[in-house]
Amino acid sequence: MSIEQNYDVKFVAALALREKQIQQNYRPIIAVHKWFARRPGTLFRALLLSEFAGKAVEETYYRAHSLEGITIADPFMGGGTPLLEANRIGCNVVGTDINPMAAWVVREEIEGIDLKAYARAAEELLNHLSQEVGYLYKTRCPITGRKDADAKYFLWVKTGHCRKCRREFDLFPGYVLAENARHPAYVLVCPSCGELNEVDDPHRPGVCRCRTPLTAEGPVHRNRCACPHCGHINSSPFHGDGPPSHRLFAIEYYNSDLKDKPGRLFKKPDRDDLARITEAESQWRRLKPSFVPEDAIPEGDESSRLHRWGYQRFRDLFNTRQLLGLETTARLIARVKDLRLRRALATNFSDLLRYQNMLCRYDMMALKSLDVFSIHGFPVGYVQVESNLLGIRNGNALPVGSGGFINIVEKYTKAKRYCTEPFEVAFRGKRKITVPVRGEWIGERNPERPEATERQVDIRCASATDVALRASSLDAVLTDPPYFGMVQYGELMHFCYVWLRKLMGENFPGLEFVTTRHADELTGNETAERGLEHFAEGLAKVYGRMARALKPGAPLVFTYHHNQQDAYLAVGMAILDAGLTCSASLPCPAEMGGSIHIHGTGSSILDTVFVCRQSGTTPRSWLFADAAGLAAIMSDELEDLRAAGMKPTVGDIRCIALGHITRMATWRLKSAWNPKLATQEKFAILRKAMNGIAPADAVMKRLEKMDVPVATVSGSLFDEDETEIFADAVAF
Ligand SMILES: C[S@@+](CC[C@H](N)C(=O)[O-])C[C@H]1O[C@@H](n2cnc3c(N)ncnc32)[C@H](O)[C@@H]1O
């Protein structure tokens, strides 16, 4: 019994799809620290149980499991999703990642912590922080006159200097600060006096109290901006050399006295608000910082954008109040004696950074801060948001707003509590039910159940191309490798790492590397001149090592998607070079449809799960010879995905097709495959095989002609007898 028999596309897709809408509600553990491109935990749980629990996945999914003695490896562990799922059901785990930040995060996720002691330490830190810098995050409520309302978000606009008249001007791409989804009206900034105006229709906004006509359109268009003082058309960069300058133009604040007032509270900064900035600056000048890194931002596919904006050092990405607040926080953390607690707080600090920098943007609809990593890059906008460093609690002690230390502590606490009290989420109709899975836990040992067997957890920061594992020691490899050039892990995590390393010290175990960048990172990267060959050869080495470490017939399972066919050549080559056969290619939603980096790009949210083995069986019905054969398989899968609640796009369907075509190409080529050929020759052979079987476009045309139903399919498909399907299996 195995994945090929027990996995169910519809059942798992429904879980994964829901998880990816709000992943923290399904897998709170991910809140220990940001990692990129985390695949759904539900998917990996389903894969593990399909392989090892011996029954159809629906029957085993919500039960507790204790699979002692099974060892699972993930060579590209990142934030650790597959490893955490394996560890939770009792397996031993071996994980590697080339990025020291990944190893740090996974250790933090798995290692137990005394949550009461953590809560005390976090509260103490917050109290001290509040005493030292809390007053910088207060503001006067213009409605009630209350002087100590909490500033939730400070909104800053970039400013430029006119090349002609030398005067400063604001760089507003638009004057809408808030839309009317979470607030009763639109909020527009007056271009002349800066007053905030509430209007019903942004297309007919009327005039400000100062009599200036309001407008939603800002002066910046396509990197050009007319100077409001002399009319000269300036082009970017507008600020000359060095990092851009900003002007505080609005504050969203919280006043518990007005908790029943609908919508949000906005104000134009008053004299005191501006004085707080000056105060932060003079405090900063008096301070000799010990924990603010001086590291330069290196060139990179993502990071060079920062250079183009004039940012040269990581510290340039923070305003003075943020630097002061972060230095103060770091000093307080450095004083914590208990090493486990210090590490936890330092992890919180590192995660907090993504909200405490001047690359964060304000979501005008949701009215919240979008952290720097809400897309997989370093987006620079004209309007930036600074969150309250401490965070805010309402009368019920619940966090208000996002991006403060309180928010991070709350999420971390939930994450660590989940380690000892894991759960799954089920649906009865539309009703969501949390199902505790008693008996499962995440960690090496369970302090609440000392009798429980200890699990081996082997976390390494190393290139998986070099990792040494004993032959026939693994029961499965479950991984989600980099998807060629989609995410620049090393470049992005460098942003947090320089601070974490400064805080904990460069000799601290796990932080010895100077940077998170590495020439052997298996990602396409133009700046580092890493192309598809580098990726394919590296992936092939890793899969080769994994294949040797797997027990006979044990699976190497990995997820993948890409919108370019060539990116699948690397996958095909790695499978074949490792001497593996792909016995299944299963579609599963793995990204969030509304996610900012996916939205509107036509990218796929679907992964193909490739199941590969040295020997095993595959259902004959999964083999196909041409586009028509593949379209028939896919129309069933698409029905399953729709029944699971997904609406596959053209991009999704193409990715499913490419997954199957890669599987079939490797199936056909395996007997005559020569791993010694040059990479480009292998690519040519694979490309020819893939196109010969079914060009993706031909499959798309076939599917277009077929009447693939859009409505939910009937239940009959899921009543099919699995063993009957497997009566006609092909051995390899
Ligand atoms: C898609 S991510 C994994 C995401 C992860 N499964 C999770 O849940 O967060 C791929 C990972 O591969 C790592 N990686 C890239 N090249 C590597 C190499 N040569 N050896 C080990 N890890 C590598 C990256 O640092 C990244 O963390």
The ligand as an SDF file (V2000), in Angstrom:
LIG
                    3D

 27 29  0  0  0  0  0  0  0  0999 V2000
   11.0280   25.7260   -1.7690 C   0  0  0  0  0  0  0  0  0  0  0  0
   12.1400   25.9750   -0.4500 S   0  0  0  0  0  0  0  0  0  0  0  0
   11.6280   24.8230    0.6930 C   0  0  0  0  0  0  0  0  0  0  0  0
   10.4310   25.2870    1.4110 C   0  0  0  0  0  0  0  0  0  0  0  0
   10.1230   24.4200    2.5800 C   0  0  0  0  0  0  0  0  0  0  0  0
    9.6890   23.1150    2.1990 N   0  0  0  0  0  0  0  0  0  0  0  0
    9.1530   25.0450    3.5300 C   0  0  0  0  0  0  0  0  0  0  0  0
    8.1880   24.4300    3.8960 O   0  0  0  0  0  0  0  0  0  0  0  0
    9.3620   26.1760    3.9090 O   0  0  0  0  0  0  0  0  0  0  0  0
   13.6210   25.3790   -1.1070 C   0  0  0  0  0  0  0  0  0  0  0  0
   14.8000   25.4640   -0.1890 C   0  0  0  0  0  0  0  0  0  0  0  0
   15.9270   24.8980   -0.8370 O   0  0  0  0  0  0  0  0  0  0  0  0
   17.0840   25.5070   -0.2810 C   0  0  0  0  0  0  0  0  0  0  0  0
   18.2560   25.2200   -1.1130 N   0  0  0  0  0  0  0  0  0  0  0  0
   18.6150   25.7870   -2.2710 C   0  0  0  0  0  0  0  0  0  0  0  0
   19.7630   25.2380   -2.7070 N   0  0  0  0  0  0  0  0  0  0  0  0
   20.1310   24.3040   -1.8120 C   0  0  0  0  0  0  0  0  0  0  0  0
   21.2080   23.3930   -1.7120 C   0  0  0  0  0  0  0  0  0  0  0  0
   22.1930   23.3490   -2.6180 N   0  0  0  0  0  0  0  0  0  0  0  0
   21.2430   22.5620   -0.6450 N   0  0  0  0  0  0  0  0  0  0  0  0
   20.2840   22.6030    0.3000 C   0  0  0  0  0  0  0  0  0  0  0  0
   19.2560   23.4580    0.2570 N   0  0  0  0  0  0  0  0  0  0  0  0
   19.1590   24.2970   -0.7860 C   0  0  0  0  0  0  0  0  0  0  0  0
   16.6950   26.9550   -0.1890 C   0  0  0  0  0  0  0  0  0  0  0  0
   17.5120   27.6320    0.7300 O   0  0  0  0  0  0  0  0  0  0  0  0
   15.2230   26.8470    0.2400 C   0  0  0  0  0  0  0  0  0  0  0  0
   15.1070   26.9570    1.6110 O   0  0  0  0  0  0  0  0  0  0  0  0
  1  2  1  0
  2  3  1  0
  2 10  1  0
  3  4  1  0
  4  5  1  0
  5  6  1  0
  5  7  1  0
  7  8  2  0
  7  9  1  0
 10 11  1  0
 11 12  1  0
 11 26  1  0
 12 13  1  0
 13 14  1  0
 13 24  1  0
 14 15  1  0
 14 23  1  0
 15 16  2  0
 16 17  1  0
 17 18  1  0
 17 23  2  0
 18 19  1  0
 18 20  2  0
 20 21  1  0
 21 22  2  0
 22 23  1  0
 24 25  1  0
 24 26  1  0
 26 27  1  0
M  CHG  2   2   1   9  -1
M  END
$$$$
